[in-house]
Amino acid sequence: MSRQTRRGQWGSASLVLASVRRRKSKLLLASVALAVGGMLMSGLLTIYRGVSTNLSSQFRQYGPNVFVTRSDGGLLPSAEASRIQRLIGNRDRSAGVLYATVHASSPSEQALPVPAILAGASLTQLRDLNPAWRLLPANPRTQAGLWLGNRAARTLHVRVGDRLTLRFGAQQQTLPVLALVSSGGSVDSQILAPSQVARSLTGLSGYTNLELQIGGEPAAIQATVRRLRRALPTLRISPLRQITETEGHIVLNTRGMLVAATALILLTIALCVSAALTSMAMERRKDFAVMKALGAGEGQIFAAFVSEGALLGLAGGLAGSAAGALIALFIGEAVFGVALHPSVGLLVETSAATMILSSLAALTPWPLLQRISPATILKGE
């Protein structure tokens, strides 16, 4: 590289820096516009992702969202239930349930035995699968006893600590009532017993159905269901559509609103920044003419101007992302009752978006700059 060329590049850079110092107001306007755009984008994306995650967590409170049964109505072997758990992974929960109709009575009551639904399962797994259940006491034992739905307890006139006799055919067992369950659903009318108790009483092995709680967004749940159906063609995999579809509608509506709002924000910011940079470019025609006269090529002038726009976008994006994170944190705690913390990846994405947007806006005046003639501009024409 010749000494003259290096001198021309240094002279060009000096003119750009001098121009920046002279036009602080327009640069400030463009920076504020980009910061506002970054703030809104960062805030909206943080709120959306936080609400989606919190929504999935809240829907997990409603219990299982997928049920697995045999197509022929038979019992599901325990080995098949273990295989399904391996397929969905340890992050998702499952519980096998064996249902049977038994006759229940309290030894202290002189009433006739009452038909009731017995649900045999791991009581620990059922409790983990249904965190919204209210138990009395709150942390009961899970072995060598029964959990009763509150309606079943009222029908049988028993309380925690009483004993209950279950009959199935010629078999019968008398066990203590360890807890009362309030679920707001059909479980309130059932008798819950450990799997080994139900199998010993009924002589049956396996499960009537397998209840799954698959986490993630509705699309991820549907993908897991399709994967299970391909791997287990002889089983019926049935998602609980009332829950998955409700969650899906909420997420899709929120996503649509977010996309529309973000597109409108980006368009508005792009117009504002484009107008500011075009005005700056027209005011700096003499600077660009001097740069050309000093030996700078059109590519160097173009790179300098676009780099200036990219730096504006980066600075505005970083400042806006930080402000948006604070706003999202405040809105999350005030409106949703959760702390919404942005990820580093989101801050990088927002800053990159504003930098690209500003760089593209810097292309708007380029056709005008290409037509600059140093001789004409420097003569004042």
Sequence and secondary structure as in RCSB ss.txt:
>XXXX:A:sequence
MSRQTRRGQWGSASLVLASVRRRKSKLLLASVALAVGGMLMSGLLTIYRGVSTNLSSQFRQYGPNVFVTRSDGGL
LPSAEASRIQRLIGNRDRSAGVLYATVHASSPSEQALPVPAILAGASLTQLRDLNPAWRLLPANPRTQAGLWLGN
RAARTLHVRVGDRLTLRFGAQQQTLPVLALVSSGGSVDSQILAPSQVARSLTGLSGYTNLELQIGGEPAAIQATV
RRLRRALPTLRISPLRQITETEGHIVLNTRGMLVAATALILLTIALCVSAALTSMAMERRKDFAVMKALGAGEGQ
IFAAFVSEGALLGLAGGLAGSAAGALIALFIGEAVFGVALHPSVGLLVETSAATMILSSLAALTPWPLLQRISPA
TILKGE
>XXXX:A:secstr
  HHHHHHHHHHHHHHHHHHHHTHHHHHHHHHHHHHHHHHHHHHHHHHHHHHHHHHHHHHTT   EEEEETTS  
B HHHHHHHHHHH TTSEEEEEEEEEEEEE TT  S  EEEEEEEE HHHHHHH TT EEESSS   SSSEEEEH
HHHHHHT  TT EEEEEETTEEEEEEEEEEEE SSGGGGEEEEEHHHHHHHH   SBSEEEEE  S HHHHHHHH
HHHHHH TTEEEEE HHHHHHHHHHHHHHHHHHHHHHHHHHHHHHHHHHHHHHHHHHHTHHHHHHHHHTT  HHH
HHHHHHHHHHHHHHHHHHHHHHHHHHHHHHHIIIIISS     HHHHHHHHHHHHHHHHHHTTTTHHHHHT  HH
HHHTT 
